[in-house]
Amino acid sequence: ETGVTQTPRHLVMGMTNKKSLKCEQHLGHNAMYWYKQSAKKPLELMFVYNFKEQTENNSVPSRFSPECPNSSHLFLHLHTLQPEDSALYLCASSQGWTGGIYEQYFGPGTRLTVT
Amino acid sequence: KNEVEQSPQNLTAQEGEFITINCSYSVGISALHWLQQHPGGGIVSLFMLSSGKKKHGRLIATINIQEKHSSLHITASHPRDSAVYICAALPGPTSGTYKYIFGTGTRLKVLA
């Protein structure tokens, strides 16, 4: 596997379910990101992890809970979501977060539908 | 008004046409990133540039820092170029943030 991978690619869940999204990067990067992309809106940054430490939480509701066990893996735990949370969730990684110009590499995304 | 504006929002072209997508920004930046998003959702990095011009195959990206403007050109367009093209600005070091600022995207459709 190369680049940034995400599983699952599609997820349908009820409002009372608990599920997790997984992201893995094989690029040796130190920073990882979760983005949300709703229809006809720009990408919205949710969380940033740099060297496994959370450095950004963009006022994301607590029903989204990120976890970064190491620099290669990032999870987004979901519980009691709302229909308006239906969107494409994209993971990205970059060599660094601060102190330089770092290009972000994106995964294929997980298309989430909340019923 | 968004800090990063793209034009046009939608573009339909005939195969073989020369295409230009524009990105204007109102903040100081370290670099500008052009991305391509196919209908399946995945995003592919095209170019990251801080000055001048970059070329890869049929794609050319230019940036004018003084005018705060970047363009993405596609020569000899092909139906497989159909996608959403997104520009993202990486704020400059004095901004206090490292977050990308995304444009809303340009939806390109190339007809055979």
Boltz contact constraints between the chains, C-beta under 6 A:
constraints:
  - contact:
      token1: [A, 42]
      token2: [B, 102]
      max_distance: 6.0
  - contact:
      token1: [A, 42]
      token2: [B, 104]
      max_distance: 6.0
  - contact:
      token1: [A, 43]
      token2: [B, 102]
      max_distance: 6.0
  - contact:
      token1: [A, 45]
      token2: [B, 99]
      max_distance: 6.0
  - contact:
      token1: [A, 88]
      token2: [B, 41]
      max_distance: 6.0
  - contact:
      token1: [A, 97]
      token2: [B, 98]
      max_distance: 6.0
  - contact:
      token1: [A, 98]
      token2: [B, 98]
      max_distance: 6.0
  - contact:
      token1: [A, 101]
      token2: [B, 30]
      max_distance: 6.0
  - contact:
      token1: [A, 101]
      token2: [B, 31]
      max_distance: 6.0
  - contact:
      token1: [A, 103]
      token2: [B, 48]
      max_distance: 6.0
  - contact:
      token1: [A, 106]
      token2: [B, 43]
      max_distance: 6.0
  - contact:
      token1: [A, 108]
      token2: [B, 42]
      max_distance: 6.0
  - contact:
      token1: [A, 109]
      token2: [B, 41]
      max_distance: 6.0
